[in-house]
């Protein structure tokens, strides 16, 4: 039986591989153009700018790798790398640990669990700038509510973001309050998908609650925890708004991360070429960090599957 095409529509030579290849390229062309304009061209142009002495006004001068060599001897930039890694490490570990604990708690049945869970996830619905403004008032040494709470229980007041030794932990406290609910939701979804048979067998064998968590729950939910770690790492590495609104990199340069350093070089000192070199180096750091996380993710899947 032969099938005729409807009137006005001609049958194409779809069986020809060359024709199909051009059809695929035609459909993919808009996406390829968008990727080139949004990702490839800006990145290539940034590399181009990083090799020039490029200011806002005046002519640009090709300097080759001088901007990168300047970064190696810039103690302020090296210090900002340390601040970024310190902030990122704390902003990953604390929300993940607290988020896993909260997920285990909210996974159990108890009165008003739904209401308390809704209240717990409310912080992640607010914008970072609004949260930063609220916490700025809370961190005030004389008028802030945090020092009032400390003195109410007999503890000495703290300088919070006004001291070089406590500024980064104080900023991490904002991140913990803001993003722990997200980790809780991710892990809670993993807990809801776990099978019940291993727990029934463990109860028959007389396992305690901690033993079941350590040897059953934690290994099975580890892939979900790694997803939360990756999301938190991406978000912590690019954190800018919260730090800039609360401290602007201060006091001094005690909380100046790579993002703050980059912003100041580009929009305060107008050294576009040097700022572009910072972007390139920061990209390399992110790639290395991403490869480590992907390796850890694969190791987690291997342990669970075996």
N, C-alpha and C positions, 0 to 999 in steps of 0.2 A: 504494500500500500504506500503510495507516495503522498507526501504532505506538501501542499502548495502554500506559498506565503500570502498573507492578506494583501488586498489590493493596495498599491502605493508603497509597499515595503519590499525591498529587494534582499534576497538572501546573500549574506557576505561569505567570503571564503575563510570561514573560521577554522577550517581544517588545516590551513597553511600556517606552519609555525612562525614564519616571518611576519605574517599579518597579525597573528596573535601577539607577538612580541611588541609590535608597534602600538597595538591596542592597549596593552598593559602600560607601556610608557606614557601613552596619552592620558590614561586615567591617573597615573602616578605623578604626572608633571606638576599639577598644582601643589601637591604636598612637597615635592622636591624643591620647587621654587620657594615655598614658604620656609622650609628648613634652611635653604641657602641664605635667604634674606634675614632670618631671625637668629640663626646660630652661626653658620659658616662665615658669612661676611663680617659680622661684628667681631668674631674671634680673630679672624685674619687681620682685620684692621687694628685691633688692639695690639697684636704682635708687632705690626708695622709701627704703631705709635711708640711702643716700648723701645724701639731702636733709634729713637730721635729725641733730641732736646726740644720738647714741644710745649710751648707756653700758650696762654690764651691769646696773647697779642704777640706780634713780631713773627719773623720767619722761623721755620723749623730747621734743625740741623741734624744730619745723620751722625749718630755717635756709636752705632754698633752695639756692643755688649756693655758699654760703660754704665748704663743704668742698673744692670744686673750686678756688676762689680761694686757699684755704689751701695746696693742693698746688702751685700755681704759684709761691708764695713760699717753699716748703719746700726748702731747699738739700739736705737729706738725701734727699728723694724724687728730686729732679733728679739727684743723684749716683748714686742707685740705678738710674736709667734708663741712665746711661752705663755702669755696671758690667754691667747686663744685656745691652746691645748689644755690649759688648766681649767678654763671656763667650760670647754666642751666635755672634758672628762667628768666633772662634777654634774654638769647638766644632762649627762647620759645616765650615770650610775644612780644618782638619787631618785629621779623620776621613775626609772625602771624598777628599782627595788621597792619603792613605795607603791608603784602602780601594780606590781605583782601581788604585793600584800593586800592592797585594796580589792583586787580582782578575786582573790581567794575568799576574802570576807564577804563580798557582795554576791559570790556564787552560792553561798549558803542561804537557806530560807530562814527569815526572821521577820517579825512585824515591821511594817512600814519600809521594807527594803526598797520598793520602787521609788518612794518619795525621797529617801536618803540618797539613792543612786542618782536621781535627777539633780538634787542639790550638789552632789559631789562633782558632776560634770559641768556645772554652770560656769566655772572660771574659764574654760577653754572657748566659751562662746564670745568673750569680750575681746576687743581689739588690743593689740600690744601697746599702742600709744596710750590708750585710756588706762590700761592696767599700770603702765609705768608712771603716769601722773598720780594715780592713787597711792602707789607704793612710795613715791617720792615724799609725799606728805607723811606717810607712816614711818619713814626712815628718819624724819627730822629729829635731831638729838634732844631738843627741848619740847617741841610740840607734838612729836610723833607718838602714836598709840603703842608702838612696839616697846619703846623705853618705859612707857607708863605701865605696861604689863610686866616688864622685868622688875621694876621697882616695887610693884604690888606684891610680888612673891619673894621679895628680899634679895633680888639679884642686882648687881650694879648695871647702870645703863651702858649702852654700847654706842659707838660712833657710826656703826653700820657703813654706809657708802661714803662717809667722810673720813675714813681711815684707810691708808694703803694696805693694811694687813687684812682688813675685813671687807673691802669693797667687792671683790669677786665672789666670795661666799654669799654676801648679801644679794648680789645680782642673781646668783644661782637660786637663791630662795624664791625670787620672783618666778624664775623658770619652773621650779618645782611646783609651785602653787598653780601655775598656768597650764602645764602640760602633763602632770601626773594623771589627770583624768583620761587623756588620750591613750596612755599606756594601759590604763585599767580597762578601757573599752576593748582594746586589741586582745589583751590576754583573756578577758572575760569571754570573748567570742571563741577563743581556743578552748577554754575550760568547758564551754557549753557543748563542744563537739567531741569531747573525750568519751570513749566507751566505758560502760559500767562493769564489764566482766572482770578486768584486772583488780578493781577495788573489791568485788565480791570474793574473789579468790584470796586476796590479801587479808580480808576480814576472817575468812575461814582459817587461814594460817596464823592468826593472832597478831597481825602487824599493827603497830600503833599509828596514830594520825600523822606523826612526823615521818615515820618510815614510809607510809603511803605517799606523802608529799614528796619526799626526797627521791624515792625510787620509781614512782609511777607518774605522779602529776608533773613534776618538774621536767623529766626527760620528754614526755609527750607534748608538753606545751612549749618546749624550748624553741621550736621554729617560729611560733608567734612572738615570743620574747625577742628573738633576733630581728623580726620585722619591726618591732617597736624600737629596738636599739638603732636600726638603720634610719628610721624616720627621725628619731631624736638627734642622731648624729648630724644628719643633713640640716635640720632646723637649728641646732646649736652652733654649727660652724658658720652659718650665715646670719646669726643674730646681730642686728644692728640697731633697730628702733628702740628696744628696751634699754640698751646700754647708753645710747646717745641721749635719750630723753632724761634718764636719771642722772648720769655722771658726765656725759660728753667725753669719756675717756679718763676722767679725773678720779681722785685728786692727783694732780700732776699728770702722770701717764700710767697710773697704777691699774687702770681698767681699760687701757687702750688696746683693743684687739686689732687684728689685721684689717677688719672692715672699717673700724674707726680711723686707723692710720691711713688707709686708702682714701677715705672720704676727705680727711684733712689735707692730704697731698694734692688731691684733685680740685677741691672746691674751697679750700682755705688758702693754700699756698699756690694754687693754679699751676702746678708742675704736672702737666698731663702726661708727658712721656715717662716720668718717674712713677706716677700712679699706674700707668699701663704695665710697667714692669712688675709692680706689686701684684696686679691682677694675674699676670702670667705665672708668677711664683705661687700665688695662692691656688691657682688652678692645679698646678702640679701637686701641691699638698693635698688637695681634695681628691685627686686621682689616686694617690698612694693610700689615703685613708679609705677610699671606696674599695680598693682592691683588698685591703685587709678585712673589711667588713664582709665582702663577698666570699672571701676564703673562709671566714668564720661561719658564715651562713651555710656554705657547702659542708663544712665539717659537722655542723649541727644536724643537717639532714642525714649525713652518713651515719652518725651515732644513733639517731632515732630509727632509721631504716634497718639497722643491723642489731 
